[in-house]
Amino acid sequence: MPTLTLRTKSTKKVKRSNSRATNGRSNLSLATLKFRTYLEVKEEIDKKVGARPARPRELSKGNWTKQALKVLQERYLTKDEKGETVETPEDMVWRVSWEVASAEARWGKTKKQVMEAAKEFYELMASHEFLPNSPTLMNAGTGNMLQYSACFVLPVEDSIEGIFDALKYQALIHKSGGGTGFSFSRLRPGGSMVKSSSGTASGPISFMRIFDAATNEIKQGGKRRGANMGILRVDHPDIMEFIHCKEEGGITNFNISAAVTDKFMDALKFSFVNKTTIKKSLQVKKIYHYSYWDSLIIASALESNCSILYTEDMHEGQVIDGKLKIVNPFKILADN
């Protein structure tokens, strides 16, 4: 974890600003924060507990199926410059266990206590009671400078600069082993006027194809195909194209979900009863609510596999400040 250190001068008073957060007795702001690098943190830990020791002999051996060994060999076990595997599954588990446990040294634990924590974590992993995410298994303790986090959400703004900034960060995250989620609801619908060029917008699905193509070329951590989550609100004019964008050899590297609102569901109930058009159906186009719903249900069962995200339900019980607009392939994250 990064360490926050203050860079304020004791002889001067720091004026209050809206950006300052309170952390205990210290007033922190972005202007006064300094984040230590991974190498600095790693050097501090090594000074306290030393380099990773050999795997203790008394530790249990893992029970690995044939398929598990195949996946470990392909993706997780470290290899030398010739591509030959240089560690066993138990070595991998110890590598990760020690790397994670050694962080305790920064918070006062002794080398003996770090060893006990590493052994405990090892047994949890070897018995399959708990396994960390793939980037941790791939990267922890290897010194490759890649992250241990797996889940990221990237905003996609309605501009060429915003779209391709998101594309760049998607590539960098996939390169280091993470997965990405996007909400494309900000993008204007296809055919909309673009004032700056007097042209027309191509719509969110066309840009999703660019993200999809980039994912084809950049494996996550160089070891597996990238994972993306794409979301579009049900009241976006291009929702029907979105629902069916994975059919017939279309977009292949995305899970997709239509973000459904209570307002839509209330209107859906009404249209089921009355079989009537609901004022343009919250859309630019005149279409029945239940035809959207039929498309979603059919798409969920067919090749397009478009799921449904209930946005109001997603917010219940959340303590995150701000609106949740998007999930990534693994869990909910905020895109404020």
PyMOL commands that set and color helices and strands:
alter all, ss='L'
color gray80, all
select helices_A, chain A and resi 30-32+38-49+66-76+89-107+111-126+134-139+160-175+204-217+239-243+262-274+289-301+311-315
alter helices_A, ss='H'
color red, helices_A
select strands_A, chain A and resi 4-6+21-23+26-28+33-35+151-155+179-183+193-194+199-200+228-233+254-260+306-310+326-327+332-333
alter strands_A, ss='S'
color yellow, strands_A
deselect
rebuild
show_as cartoon
